[in-house]
């Protein structure tokens, strides 16, 4: 079983600061999540993990059977971030998955 991991660093020093930073950086997190899922789809990985480094451990885990759902979940954040290239790749994979 092969897993891909990547990391996002948060700088808040309290749980409240981390919560605010997560909301403020939702686009960054969505972009990184989608990039990793696309790599997972292209290479046949069974899951991806996104480590979120802060003063306490957090991890976003997406198994391959949830890739399409996670792509759909992150679509709005990519649109807000004007990440049209990633949106096109995301839509391509969603279309492929829906037409299986």
C-alpha distances in whole Angstrom, upper triangle without the diagonal:
4,7,10,13,17,20,23,26,29,32,34,35,35,33,36,36,32,32,35,33,30,32,34,30,29,29,27,24,24,24,22,19,20,20,16,16,17,15,12,14,15,12,10,8,6,9,11,13,17,18,22,24,27,29,27,23,22,18,18,14,14,11,11,14,16,16,20,21,20,22,25,25,25,27,31,30,29,32,34,33,34,31,32,29,26,28,28,25,24,26,25,22,23,26,23,21,25,26,23
4,7,10,14,17,20,23,26,30,31,33,34,32,34,34,30,31,33,30,28,30,31,28,26,26,24,22,22,22,19,17,18,17,13,13,15,12,9,12,13,10,9,6,6,7,9,11,14,16,20,22,25,28,25,22,20,17,16,13,13,11,11,14,16,15,19,20,19,20,23,24,23,26,29,28,27,30,32,30,31,28,29,26,23,25,26,22,22,24,23,20,22,25,22,21,24,26,23
4,7,10,13,17,20,22,26,28,29,30,28,31,30,26,27,29,26,24,26,28,24,23,23,21,18,19,18,15,14,15,14,10,11,13,11,8,12,13,10,10,6,6,5,6,7,10,12,16,18,22,24,22,18,17,13,13,10,10,9,10,14,14,13,17,18,16,18,21,21,20,23,26,24,24,27,29,27,28,25,27,24,21,23,24,21,20,23,22,19,21,24,22,20,24,26,24
4,7,10,14,17,20,23,25,27,28,27,29,28,24,25,27,24,22,24,25,21,20,20,18,16,16,15,12,11,13,11,7,9,11,8,7,11,12,10,11,7,9,7,5,6,8,10,14,16,20,23,21,17,16,12,12,10,10,11,11,15,15,13,17,18,16,16,20,20,19,21,24,22,21,25,26,24,25,22,24,22,18,21,22,19,18,21,21,18,20,23,22,20,24,26,24
4,7,10,13,16,20,22,24,25,24,26,24,21,22,24,21,19,22,22,19,18,18,16,13,15,14,11,10,13,11,8,10,13,11,10,14,15,14,14,11,12,9,6,5,5,7,10,12,16,19,17,14,13,10,10,9,11,12,14,17,16,15,18,19,16,17,20,20,18,21,23,21,20,24,25,23,25,22,24,22,19,21,23,20,19,23,23,20,22,25,24,23,26,28,27
4,7,10,13,17,19,21,23,22,24,22,19,20,21,18,16,19,19,16,16,16,13,11,13,12,8,9,12,10,8,11,13,11,12,15,16,15,17,14,15,12,8,7,5,6,9,10,14,17,16,14,12,10,10,11,12,15,16,19,18,16,19,20,16,17,20,19,17,20,22,19,18,22,22,20,22,19,22,20,17,20,22,19,19,22,23,21,22,26,25,24,27,29,29
4,7,10,13,16,18,19,19,21,19,15,17,18,15,14,17,17,13,14,15,11,10,12,12,9,10,13,12,10,14,16,15,15,19,20,19,20,17,18,15,11,8,5,4,6,7,10,14,14,11,10,9,10,12,14,17,19,22,20,18,21,21,17,18,21,20,17,20,22,18,18,22,22,19,22,20,23,22,19,21,24,21,20,24,25,23,24,28,28,27,29,32,32
4,7,10,13,15,17,16,18,15,12,14,15,11,10,14,13,10,11,12,9,7,11,11,8,10,13,13,12,15,17,17,18,21,22,22,23,20,21,17,14,11,7,6,5,6,9,13,13,11,10,10,10,13,15,19,21,23,21,19,22,21,17,18,21,19,16,19,20,16,17,20,19,17,20,18,22,21,18,21,23,22,21,24,26,24,25,28,29,28,30,33,33
4,7,10,12,14,14,16,13,11,13,14,10,10,14,13,11,13,14,11,10,14,14,12,14,17,16,16,19,21,20,21,24,25,25,26,24,24,21,17,14,10,8,6,5,6,10,11,11,10,11,13,16,19,22,24,27,24,23,25,25,21,22,24,22,19,22,22,19,19,23,21,19,22,21,24,24,22,24,27,25,24,28,29,28,29,32,32,31,34,37,37
4,6,9,11,11,12,9,7,10,10,7,8,11,11,9,12,14,11,11,14,15,14,15,19,19,18,21,23,23,24,27,28,28,29,26,26,23,19,16,13,10,7,6,5,8,10,11,10,12,14,17,20,24,26,28,25,24,26,25,21,23,24,22,19,22,22,18,20,23,21,19,22,22,25,26,23,25,28,27,26,29,31,29,30,33,34,33,35,38,38
4,6,9,11,12,8,7,11,11,8,10,13,12,11,14,16,14,14,18,19,17,19,22,22,22,25,27,27,28,30,32,32,33,30,30,26,23,20,16,14,10,8,6,8,11,13,13,16,17,21,24,27,30,32,29,28,30,29,25,26,28,25,23,26,25,21,23,25,23,21,25,24,28,28,26,28,31,30,29,32,34,33,33,37,38,37,38,42,42
4,6,8,8,5,5,8,8,7,9,12,12,12,15,17,16,15,19,20,19,20,24,24,24,26,29,29,29,32,34,34,35,32,32,28,25,21,18,15,12,10,7,8,10,13,13,16,18,22,24,28,31,32,29,29,31,29,26,27,28,25,23,26,25,22,24,26,24,22,26,26,30,30,28,29,33,32,30,33,36,34,34,38,39,38,39,43,43
4,7,8,6,7,10,11,10,13,15,15,16,18,21,19,19,22,24,22,23,27,27,27,29,32,32,32,35,37,36,37,34,33,30,27,23,20,17,14,12,8,7,9,13,14,17,20,23,26,30,33,34,31,31,33,32,28,30,31,28,26,29,28,25,27,30,27,26,30,30,33,34,32,33,36,35,34,37,39,38,37,41,42,40,42,45,46
4,5,5,6,9,10,10,12,14,15,16,18,21,20,19,22,24,23,24,27,28,28,29,32,33,33,35,37,37,37,34,34,30,27,23,21,18,15,13,9,8,10,13,14,17,20,23,26,30,33,34,31,31,33,31,28,30,31,27,26,29,28,25,28,30,27,27,30,30,34,35,32,33,37,36,34,37,39,38,37,41,42,40,42,45,45
4,5,5,6,9,10,10,12,14,15,16,20,19,18,20,23,22,22,25,27,26,27,30,31,31,33,36,36,35,32,31,28,25,22,19,17,13,13,10,9,9,12,12,15,17,20,24,27,30,31,28,28,30,28,25,27,28,24,24,27,26,23,26,28,26,25,29,29,33,34,31,32,35,34,32,35,37,35,35,38,39,37,39,42,42
4,5,5,6,9,10,11,12,14,15,19,19,18,20,23,23,23,26,28,27,28,31,32,32,34,37,37,37,34,33,30,27,24,21,19,16,15,12,12,13,15,15,18,19,23,25,29,32,32,29,29,31,28,25,27,28,24,23,26,25,22,25,27,24,24,28,28,32,33,31,31,35,34,32,34,37,36,35,38,40,38,39,43,43
4,5,5,6,9,10,10,12,14,17,17,16,19,21,21,21,25,26,26,27,30,31,31,34,36,36,36,33,33,29,26,23,20,18,14,14,11,11,12,15,14,17,19,22,25,29,31,33,29,29,31,28,25,27,28,24,23,25,24,21,23,26,23,22,26,26,30,31,29,30,33,33,31,34,36,35,34,38,39,38,39,42,43
4,5,5,6,9,10,10,12,15,14,13,16,18,18,18,21,23,22,24,27,27,27,30,32,32,33,30,29,25,22,19,16,14,10,10,8,9,10,12,11,14,15,19,21,25,28,29,26,26,27,25,22,24,25,21,20,23,22,19,21,24,21,21,25,24,28,29,26,27,31,30,28,31,33,32,31,35,36,34,36,39,40
4,5,5,6,9,10,11,14,14,13,15,18,18,18,21,23,23,24,27,28,28,30,32,33,33,30,29,25,23,20,17,16,12,13,11,12,12,14,12,14,15,18,21,24,27,28,24,25,26,23,20,22,23,19,18,21,20,17,20,22,20,20,24,24,27,29,26,26,30,29,27,29,32,31,30,33,35,33,34,38,38
4,5,5,6,9,10,13,14,13,16,18,18,19,21,23,24,25,27,29,29,31,33,34,34,32,31,28,25,22,19,18,14,15,13,14,15,16,15,17,17,21,23,27,29,30,26,26,27,25,22,23,23,20,19,21,19,16,19,21,18,18,22,23,26,28,25,26,29,29,27,29,32,31,30,34,36,34,35,39,39
4,5,5,6,8,11,11,11,13,15,15,16,19,20,21,23,25,26,26,29,30,31,32,29,29,25,22,20,16,15,11,12,11,13,14,15,13,15,16,19,21,25,27,29,25,25,26,24,21,22,23,19,17,20,18,15,18,20,17,16,20,20,24,25,23,24,27,27,25,28,31,29,29,33,34,33,34,37,38
4,6,5,6,9,9,8,11,13,13,13,16,18,18,19,22,23,24,26,28,29,29,26,26,22,19,17,13,13,10,12,11,13,13,14,11,13,12,16,18,22,24,25,22,21,22,20,17,18,19,16,14,17,16,13,15,18,16,15,19,19,22,24,21,21,25,25,22,25,28,26,26,29,31,29,30,34,35
4,5,5,9,10,10,11,14,15,15,17,19,20,21,23,25,25,27,29,30,30,28,28,24,21,19,16,16,13,15,15,17,17,17,15,16,15,18,20,23,25,26,22,22,23,20,17,18,18,15,13,16,14,11,14,16,13,14,17,18,21,23,21,21,24,24,22,24,27,26,25,29,31,29,30,34,35
4,6,8,9,10,12,13,15,16,17,19,20,22,23,25,26,28,29,31,31,29,30,26,23,21,17,17,14,16,15,18,18,19,17,18,17,20,22,25,27,28,25,24,24,22,19,20,20,17,15,17,15,11,14,15,12,12,16,17,20,22,20,20,24,24,22,25,28,27,27,30,32,31,32,35,36
4,5,5,6,9,10,11,12,14,16,17,18,20,21,23,24,26,27,28,26,26,23,20,18,14,14,12,13,14,17,17,17,15,15,14,18,19,23,24,26,22,21,22,20,17,17,18,15,13,15,14,10,12,14,12,11,14,14,18,19,17,18,22,22,20,22,25,24,24,28,29,28,29,33,34
4,5,5,6,9,10,10,12,14,15,16,18,20,21,22,24,26,26,24,24,21,18,16,13,14,12,15,15,19,18,18,15,15,13,16,16,20,22,23,19,18,19,17,14,14,15,12,9,12,11,7,10,12,10,10,13,13,17,18,15,16,19,19,17,20,23,22,21,24,26,25,26,29,30
4,5,5,6,9,10,10,12,14,15,16,18,20,21,22,24,25,24,24,21,18,17,14,16,14,17,18,21,21,20,17,17,15,17,17,21,22,23,19,18,18,17,14,13,14,12,8,10,9,5,7,9,8,6,10,10,13,15,12,13,16,17,15,17,20,20,19,23,24,24,25,28,29
4,5,5,6,8,10,11,12,14,15,17,18,20,21,23,24,22,23,20,16,15,12,13,12,14,15,19,19,18,16,15,13,16,17,20,21,23,20,18,19,18,15,14,16,14,11,12,12,9,9,12,11,8,12,11,14,15,13,14,17,17,16,19,21,20,21,24,25,25,26,29,30
4,5,5,6,9,10,11,12,14,15,16,18,20,21,22,20,20,17,13,12,9,10,9,12,14,17,17,16,13,12,10,13,13,17,18,20,17,15,17,16,12,12,14,12,9,12,12,9,10,13,13,11,14,13,16,16,13,15,18,17,15,18,21,19,19,23,24,23,25,28,28
4,6,5,6,9,10,10,12,14,15,16,18,20,20,19,19,16,13,13,11,13,12,16,18,21,20,19,15,14,11,13,13,16,17,18,15,13,14,13,9,9,11,9,6,8,9,6,7,10,11,9,12,10,13,14,11,11,15,14,12,15,17,16,16,19,21,20,21,24,25
4,5,5,6,9,10,11,12,14,15,16,18,20,18,20,17,14,14,11,14,14,17,19,22,22,20,17,16,13,15,14,17,18,19,17,14,15,15,11,10,12,12,8,9,11,8,6,10,11,9,10,8,11,11,8,10,13,12,11,14,16,15,16,19,20,20,22,24,25
4,6,5,6,9,10,11,12,14,15,17,18,16,17,14,11,11,8,11,11,14,17,20,20,18,15,13,11,12,12,16,16,19,16,13,15,16,12,11,14,13,10,12,14,11,10,14,14,12,14,11,14,13,10,13,15,14,12,16,18,16,17,21,21,21,23,25,26
4,5,5,6,9,10,10,12,14,15,16,14,15,12,9,9,7,10,11,15,17,21,20,17,14,11,8,10,9,12,13,15,12,10,12,12,8,8,12,10,8,11,13,11,11,14,15,14,16,13,15,15,11,13,15,13,11,15,16,14,15,19,19,18,20,23,23
4,5,5,6,9,10,10,12,14,15,14,15,13,10,11,10,14,15,18,21,25,23,21,18,15,12,12,10,13,13,15,12,9,10,11,8,6,10,10,7,9,12,10,9,12,14,13,14,11,12,12,8,9,12,9,7,11,13,11,12,15,16,15,17,20,21
4,6,5,6,9,10,11,12,14,13,15,13,10,12,11,14,15,18,21,25,24,21,19,16,13,14,12,14,14,16,15,11,13,14,11,10,13,14,11,12,15,13,11,14,16,14,15,11,13,11,8,10,12,9,9,13,13,12,14,17,17,17,20,22,22
4,5,5,6,9,10,11,12,10,12,9,7,8,8,12,14,17,20,23,22,19,17,13,11,11,10,12,11,14,13,10,12,14,11,10,14,14,12,14,17,15,14,17,19,17,18,15,16,15,11,14,15,12,11,15,15,13,15,18,17,17,20,22,22
4,5,5,6,9,10,10,9,10,8,7,9,10,14,16,19,22,26,24,21,18,15,12,10,8,9,8,11,10,6,9,11,8,8,11,12,11,13,16,15,14,17,19,18,19,15,16,15,11,13,14,11,9,13,13,10,12,15,14,13,16,18,18
4,5,5,6,9,10,10,12,11,10,13,13,17,19,22,25,29,27,24,21,18,15,14,12,13,11,13,12,9,10,13,11,9,12,14,12,13,17,16,14,17,19,18,18,14,14,12,9,11,11,8,7,11,10,8,11,13,12,12,16,17,17
4,5,5,6,8,8,11,10,9,12,13,16,18,21,25,28,27,24,21,18,16,14,12,13,11,14,14,11,13,16,14,12,16,17,15,16,20,19,17,20,22,20,20,17,17,15,12,14,14,11,11,14,13,11,14,16,15,15,18,20,19
4,6,5,6,5,7,7,7,10,12,16,18,21,25,28,26,23,20,17,14,12,10,10,8,11,11,9,11,14,12,12,15,17,16,17,21,20,18,21,24,22,23,19,20,17,14,16,16,13,12,15,14,11,14,16,14,14,17,19,18
4,6,5,7,9,9,10,13,15,19,22,25,28,31,29,26,23,20,17,15,12,11,8,10,11,8,10,13,12,11,14,16,16,16,20,20,18,21,23,22,22,19,19,16,14,15,15,11,10,13,11,8,11,13,11,10,14,15,14
4,6,8,11,12,12,16,17,21,23,26,30,33,31,28,26,22,19,18,15,14,11,14,15,12,13,16,15,14,17,19,18,18,22,22,19,22,25,23,23,19,19,16,14,16,15,11,12,14,12,9,13,14,12,12,16,17,16
4,6,9,11,11,15,17,20,23,25,29,32,31,27,25,21,19,17,15,14,11,14,16,13,15,18,17,16,20,21,20,21,25,24,22,25,28,26,26,22,22,19,17,19,18,14,15,17,15,13,16,18,15,15,19,19,18
4,6,9,11,14,17,20,23,26,30,32,30,27,24,21,19,16,13,11,8,11,13,11,13,17,16,16,19,21,20,21,25,25,23,26,28,27,27,24,24,21,19,20,20,16,16,18,16,13,15,17,14,13,17,18,16
4,6,7,11,14,17,20,23,26,29,27,23,21,17,15,13,11,9,7,11,12,10,14,16,15,15,19,20,19,21,24,24,23,26,28,26,27,24,24,22,19,21,21,17,16,19,18,14,16,19,17,15,19,20,18
4,7,10,14,17,20,23,26,28,26,22,20,16,14,11,9,6,5,8,10,10,13,15,14,15,18,19,19,21,25,24,24,27,29,28,29,25,26,24,21,22,23,19,18,20,19,16,17,20,17,15,19,20,18
4,7,10,13,16,19,22,25,22,19,16,13,11,7,6,4,5,8,9,8,12,13,12,13,17,17,17,19,22,21,21,24,26,25,26,23,24,23,19,21,22,18,17,19,19,16,17,20,18,16,19,21,20
4,7,10,13,16,19,22,20,16,14,10,8,6,5,6,8,11,10,9,13,14,11,13,16,16,15,18,20,19,19,22,24,22,24,21,22,21,17,19,20,17,16,19,19,16,17,20,19,18,21,23,22
4,6,10,12,16,18,16,13,10,7,6,5,6,9,11,14,12,12,15,15,12,14,17,16,15,19,21,19,19,23,23,22,24,21,24,22,19,20,22,20,18,21,22,19,20,23,23,21,24,26,25
4,6,9,13,16,14,11,9,6,5,6,9,12,14,16,14,13,16,16,13,14,17,16,14,17,19,17,17,21,21,19,22,19,22,21,18,19,22,19,18,21,22,20,21,24,24,22,25,28,27
4,6,9,12,11,8,6,5,6,9,12,14,17,20,18,17,20,20,16,18,21,19,17,21,22,19,20,23,23,21,24,22,25,24,21,23,25,23,21,25,26,24,24,28,28,26,29,32,31
4,6,10,9,7,5,6,8,11,14,17,20,22,19,19,22,21,17,19,21,19,17,20,21,18,19,23,22,20,23,21,25,24,21,23,26,24,22,26,27,25,26,29,30,28,30,33,33
4,7,7,6,7,8,11,14,17,20,23,25,23,22,25,24,21,22,25,22,20,24,24,21,22,25,24,22,26,24,27,27,24,26,29,27,26,29,31,29,29,33,33,32,34,37,37
4,5,6,8,11,13,17,20,23,26,28,25,25,28,26,23,25,27,24,22,25,25,22,24,27,25,23,27,26,29,29,27,28,32,30,28,32,34,32,32,36,36,34,36,40,39
4,7,9,13,16,19,22,26,29,31,28,28,31,29,26,28,30,27,25,29,29,25,27,30,28,27,31,30,33,33,30,32,35,34,32,35,37,35,35,39,39,37,40,43,42
4,7,10,13,16,20,23,26,28,25,26,29,27,24,26,28,25,24,28,28,25,27,30,28,27,31,30,33,33,30,31,35,33,31,34,36,33,33,37,37,35,37,41,40
4,7,10,13,17,19,23,24,22,23,26,24,21,24,26,23,22,26,26,24,25,29,28,26,30,28,31,31,28,29,32,30,28,32,33,31,31,34,34,32,34,38,37
4,7,10,13,16,20,21,19,19,22,21,17,20,22,19,19,22,23,20,22,25,24,23,27,25,28,28,25,26,29,27,25,28,30,27,27,31,31,29,31,34,33
4,6,10,13,16,18,16,16,19,18,15,17,20,17,17,20,21,19,20,24,24,23,25,24,26,26,22,24,26,24,22,25,27,24,24,28,28,25,28,31,30
4,7,10,13,15,12,12,15,14,11,14,16,14,13,17,18,16,17,21,21,20,23,21,23,23,19,20,23,21,19,22,23,20,20,24,24,22,24,27,27
4,7,10,12,10,10,14,13,10,13,16,14,14,18,20,18,19,22,23,22,25,22,24,24,20,21,23,21,18,21,22,19,19,23,22,20,22,25,24
4,6,8,6,7,10,10,8,10,13,12,13,16,18,17,18,21,22,22,24,21,23,22,18,19,21,18,15,18,19,16,16,19,19,16,18,21,20
4,6,6,7,10,10,10,12,15,14,15,18,21,21,21,24,25,25,26,24,25,24,20,20,22,19,17,19,19,16,16,19,18,15,17,20,18
4,5,5,8,10,10,11,14,15,16,17,21,21,20,23,25,25,26,23,23,22,19,19,20,17,15,17,16,13,13,16,14,12,14,17,15
4,6,8,8,10,12,13,14,16,18,21,21,21,24,26,26,27,24,25,24,20,20,21,18,15,17,17,13,12,15,14,11,13,15,13
4,6,5,6,9,10,10,12,14,17,18,18,21,23,23,24,22,22,22,18,18,19,17,14,15,16,13,12,15,14,11,13,16,15
4,6,5,6,9,10,11,12,16,16,16,18,20,20,21,19,19,18,15,14,16,13,10,12,13,9,9,13,12,10,12,15,14
4,5,5,6,9,10,11,14,15,15,17,19,20,20,18,18,17,14,13,14,12,9,10,11,8,6,9,10,7,9,12,12
4,5,5,6,9,10,13,14,15,16,19,19,20,19,19,19,16,14,16,15,11,12,14,11,9,12,13,10,11,15,15
4,5,5,6,9,11,12,12,15,16,17,18,16,17,17,14,13,15,14,10,12,14,12,10,14,15,13,14,17,18
4,5,5,6,10,10,10,12,15,15,15,13,14,14,10,9,11,10,6,8,11,9,8,11,13,11,12,16,17
4,5,5,8,10,10,11,14,15,16,14,14,15,12,10,12,12,8,9,12,10,8,11,13,12,12,15,17
4,6,7,8,10,12,13,14,16,15,16,17,14,12,15,15,11,12,15,14,11,15,17,15,15,19,20
4,6,5,6,9,10,11,13,11,13,14,11,10,13,13,9,11,14,13,12,15,17,16,17,20,21
4,6,5,6,9,10,11,10,10,12,9,7,10,11,8,9,12,12,11,13,16,15,16,19,21
4,5,5,6,9,10,10,11,14,12,9,13,14,11,12,16,16,14,17,20,19,19,22,24
4,5,5,6,9,9,11,13,11,10,14,15,12,14,17,17,16,19,21,21,21,24,26
4,5,5,6,5,7,10,7,7,10,11,10,11,15,15,15,17,19,19,20,23,25
4,5,5,6,7,10,9,7,11,13,11,12,15,16,16,18,20,21,21,23,26
4,5,8,10,13,12,11,14,16,15,16,19,20,19,21,24,24,24,27,29
4,5,8,11,10,10,14,15,14,16,19,19,19,22,24,24,25,28,30
4,6,9,9,9,11,13,13,14,17,19,19,20,23,24,24,26,29
4,6,6,6,9,10,10,12,14,16,16,18,20,21,22,24,26
4,5,5,6,9,10,10,12,14,15,16,18,20,21,22,25
4,5,5,6,9,10,11,13,14,16,17,19,20,21,23
4,5,5,6,9,10,11,12,14,15,17,18,20,22
4,5,5,6,9,10,10,12,14,15,16,18,20
4,5,5,6,9,10,11,12,14,15,17,19
4,5,5,6,9,10,11,13,14,16,17
4,5,5,6,9,10,11,12,14,16
4,5,5,6,9,10,10,12,14
4,6,5,6,9,10,11,13
4,5,5,6,9,10,11
4,5,5,6,9,10
4,5,5,6,9
4,6,5,7
4,5,5
4,6
4
